[in-house]
Amino acid sequence: MTQRGLSLLLDSLTHAEQDPEVRALTAAFGGDPVEVRERLIGAPAVRSRRMLFASGGEIILHDDAVVEVLLHVVPQSPKQQGVDLAEWLPGAGNDATLDDLNAAIGTRRGFAGIGTPWFAVDGAFVRADFRDRRGWNEPGNLESLAITVEQPGLVCAPDDDDCPRCADLLIRWDASEEVDVEATDQALRSARDAGDLKEDLHWVPLDDLRMLHGSGLMTRVESQLTCRSCRRVICFALQRDGAPSFTYCSVNDARRHPLEEIPPVERWGSPERQAAAHAAMQYVDHSPGAWFLVRQGERLYLDARYSYSALIDTSALIELDASERESYRRGGHTYLGELAYRIHMSGPYQEESPYYARDLYRGGGDPGRDYRSEVSAAIVNHTWLAQQRSQQG
């Protein structure tokens, strides 16, 4: 019988397909794969190669280096059966719970986000995937184990290379690895409009990306959109003196990307874009970590942060009424700080708060308006994230 075990999986990591360590794992998985998938990922391009085996194993390589090995309890292909997990991890059967895995592996346990547990093992990581990212304590919910080079949550999972929602949004020129910027831009917009991607308006709006790049006013222009399925962040960047880039990032990595302050729309926008900007909300003032004041025409809106223990940390959007506008005229910045504090202390998440029904983020105001996106676009150059980006640029 071919030798199996967790050490065989770990030994294959970072090696090339023809290296002895990977050939030994391939033999343990049953020889030739029953299905091979290849694709280019991102720009600069990384070649992803996935080999599925009838036994339930899978090997994923990036540029001919193993980055992940999977043991599928639930088959991923009609040509594949589920593994017998006990052969690879003694003490843990196919119906293992998280506690069973913890006992069998016996090392430090962590979590990537809320629903993805992992274990650190000999400089690598074992990630456990349960059905719907829940039901860890119920036998029969385990779907797979993934042995990875990088800590889950800090980088994108290689098994998301084939995500059905976002894997094919980068469009290349025929017979080339180069990005077709116009076609890629359109593909991203279509996916966003269909609800497959969520745009982060703390960055350059996708609708402005090519216009800003064409102005030559910024060294690097970047839009970021999160896939609603795999949760990877797509970072699409156009550079003044270089090739465009299209990368999949974790949330933490995406936030570290540099981005210059976005120039006033009058310097780069079309007449239609300038008119839209003038009609939109405009930044007026803020207190770091506490509140933002924005204006739309004669209306003033206060975005006031509030929190409750470790469960709630968000903000309420209140349109200033006549008395509040007069108090702001008299008291300025200081008054807004006092008002934001009163909003926080009132517990605006409770119906008893006088600000609960006034909170426009809660669904009040004009139907169909996305107030949070409008405010995010207005304050994009003044947030804590903007300060961090500028320091890294």
N, C-alpha and C positions, 0 to 999 in steps of 0.2 A: 504493500500500500504506500502511495506517495505520502511523504511527511507533510503534515499540515500544522498550523498553529499561528498565533498572533505574531511571533517573531519572524516568520516567513513573510508576512505582509509588511511588517515594519522594515525589513531588510531591503525590500524592493524600492522604497521611496528614494527619489532623486536619481535613480539609475536609468540608463537607456534600455530600449526594448531588447537589444541583443546582449545585454550584460547577463552574466550567470545568475545574478539574484532575481532578475525579472523572468528569465527563462525557467528557473526553478518554480516560480509562482505560476507561470503559465502552465507548466506541466501539472501542478497541483490542482489547477482549475479545470484540467481535463484536456489540455492540448490546444488545438486550433480554436480560435473564437468562432462563434456561430454568427456574429454580427460585428461589423466594424463601421464606425461613423467618424468622418473627418470633416473639419471645417476650420476656417480662419476666424480667429477671435480678435476683434478690435483693430485699431491702427495706432501705433505700429502693430503689425499683425503677429499673433501667436498661433501656431498650428496646434489645434486640439485633435487628439486621436483617442477614441474610446473603443475598447475591445470588450464585448460581452461574451461570456462563456455559458455553455449549457448548464453548468453546475450552479449558476447563480452568482458567480464572481464577475467583477468588472475592474478593468485597469484603465486609468485615464492618464494620458501623457500630454505635456505641453512642450513643444519643441523637442520631442524625443527624451523627455525626462519625466519619470513617474511622479505625479503630484497628488494622486489619490487612488486608493484601492477600495472597492466596495464589496460588501457581502450582502446580497439582496435576499432577505427572507421572503419578500413578496416579489415574484418574477417581474422583470421589466420588459419582456418580449415573449411572444408566443413560442419562440425557440428556446426559452430559458425556464429552468425550474428554480425553486428556492433552495438556498444553501441549507445544509445541516449545520447550524451554528455551533453545536457542541463539538464538532470536529475542529473548529478553529479557535473556539474559546471555551475550554473545558469548564463545566459548571454553569453554563448559560445555554439553555435550549431556545428554540424558535419562539417560545411563548414568554421569553424573559421580560421581566419588568425592569424599571430603572434600578431598583434596589438589587435585583439579581445581577445585573451588569456590574453594579458597584462592587458587589461581593466577589464576582469572578475576576474583574480587572484589578481591583484593590489599590487604586491610586487616586490622586486628587481629582475631584469632580468640579466642573464649572458649567456655566450656561452662556450661550451666545444669544443675547436677547432674552425673550421670555420662554420660548418653547423649544430650545435646542440644547440638550445636555451634551457635555463632552468630558473626556478623561485624558489627562496628560500621561503619556507612556513613552519613556526612553527618548525624549526629545521630539516626539511626534504626538499626534492627537487621535483619539478615537471618538467620533461623533455618532450619537445614537439618534436615529430618525423614527419618530413614532407617528402613527396615523393622526393627521390633522394637528400635529405638534401638541398632543395632549394624551391623556390616558396612560401616563407612565406607570401607574401602579396597577393597571389592569392587564392580565395576561392576554396575549393575542394582538396587541396593538403595535408591537415592534415591526418596522418595515425594513430597516437596513442598518448596517454599521458602515461608517466611512472612516478610513484610516488616511489622515492627511498630513502634509508637511507643515502647514501653517495653522495657527490657532483659529478655530471656527469663530466667525463673527468679526475678526479683524481683517479678513480678506474675503473675497468672493469665493463661494464653493465651486470647485471645478465641475461638479455634476450639474451646475446650472448653465453650462456652456450651451446646452440645447433648449433653453427655456422657450416654450412655444410663443410667448408674448413678445420677447425682446431680442431673441438671438439673431433675427434676420433683418434688423432695422438699419444696419450699416450696409450701404450700397456702394459697390466698387465699380470702377471702370472695367469693361470687358478685358479678360486676360491680364488683369493687373491687380496689385494689392493696394493701389491708390484709391483714395476716397472720392466718390462722386458727391461733392458737397451739396449740390442742389437736390439731387435725388434722395440723399440721406436726410436732409432737412425736411423734405416733404414726407418721408416715411415716418420720421419722429413726430411731425405735426399730426399726421393721420392717426398714429397710435395714441397720442395724447388726447385727441378729440374723441377717439373711440373709448376712452377711459382705461386703456391698458397701461398708460404711464401717467404719473403725477408730476407736474412741473414744479420745481423749486424756484420761486420768484425772488429768493435772496441772491440769485445769480442773474445773468442776462436772460431776459425772456427769449424763448426760441424765436418768436416772431421778429425780434430785433437783431438776432445774431448776425445774419449776413449783411444787414444794413450798417451795423456798427463796424463790422470787420472791413467793409468796403470804404468806410470813411478814413481808415488809417489812423484814427485817433488813439487806439488802444493797441498795445503790443500783443495782447492775448485776450480773446473774447470767448467766454465759456458759458454754455447752458448746461443745467443738470436736471435730469428727470429720473424718477424712481419707478422701477417696474412693480406693478401691483401684485405680480405673481411671485417672482423669485426675490424681490426686495433689493436687487442690485441697483446701484445708482449709475446711470449712463452719463458720462461727462464728455460732451461734444465741444471741442475747442478749435477755434480758427486763429492762426497766428499770422502776424504781419510779415514776418521774415522766415517762415517755416511751413512745413506740411501740416495739414489738419490732423487732429488726434481724436480718437473715439475709444474711450476706455470704460470698462466696467469696474466699479469701485464699491467698497464698503462705505457706510455712512461716515465713519471716522476718517477714512482716507480721502473721501470726496471733500470734506470740510477743510482739509489741509491745503487744497489747491489755491494758488494765488489768483487774485483778480483785482485789477486796478479799479479805482473809482470810475463809475460810469459817467462820461461827460454829459452835460445838459443836452436835452433832445434837440434844441435849436441848432446845435453844431453838426448834427448828423442825420436827423430824421427828415422824412419827406413832409410836405405840407400837411398831408392827411395824418401822419404820425404825430406831428407837432400839435395839431388841433386836438387829437385824442388825448395827448398828454396834458394839455391845458385844461381839458374838461375833467380829467381824472383827479384823484386825491393828490395833494401836495404836502410834502413834509414841512412842518413849522418849527418844532422844538422837541426836545426829549431830555429825560433824565436817565442815565445808563442803568439798566436793570430794573427800572420802575415804571416808566410811562413814555408814550409818544403822543404828540399832538399833530394832527393832520387837518388840512382844510380842503373843502370842495365847494367852490363858489363862496357863498357867505356862511356856509355851515362849518362848524368845528367839531371834530371828533377826538375823544381821548381814548387811547388804547392803554388801559391800566392793568398792570400785572397783579395777579393775586395767587396765593398758594394756601394749601391746607395740609399740614404734616408732609408725608412723603407721597401722598396719593394724588394731589392736585397741584399743578404748577402751570398756569395758563394766563390768559388775559381776557378782560371784558372791553367791549367797544361801546362807549357811551357818547351820544350826540349831546353837546352842551346845550342846555335850554337857555332862555333869555336871562334868567338870574345868574346862571353860571357864566355866561359870556360876559356879563357886566362885572362879576367878581374877577374874572380873568383879566378884563381890561384894567381893573384897579390893582390886582395883586400879581399879575404876570406869572412867571415861572414858579414862584413860591406858592401861589394859590393852587396851581395845578398839582404840585407835590402833595399839598394838603388834601385835595380832592381825591387823588389816586390812593392816598392812605385810607381815607374814609371808605372808598370802594372796597379796598382789600379787607378792612376790618369788618365790613358788613356781611362778608361771606356771600358774594354775588352768585354763587352756585346754589344758594338756597332761595326758595320762593319768598321767604320772609324778607329778604333783602330788598330795599327800595330800588336797587340797580338790576335785580334779576330780570324784570320784564323789559328794562331799557337796553339790555345787552344785545347789540345787533349781531354779535357772533352766534347768539342763541336762536336766530331765525327771525328776529324782528325786522322792521323796515321794509324796503321794497322787495317784493317776492322775486326770487331768482338771482339776486345780487350776491356775489361772493365777496363779502366785505373783507374777509381775512386776506384774500389774494390782493385786493385793491390796496389795503394798508401795507402789505408786504412789499408791493411794487413801489409805493411812495417812500418807504423808509429804507430802501435797499442799500443806500450808501452810508447809513448811519447806525446800523446794528452792530452788536458785539462781533458777529461773524465777519462783517465788513472790516472791522478794525484788525481782526486776526489775519484776514486775507492780505491786507495791505502790508502788515508787518512781515509776511512770508514772501511777498513779491520781490 
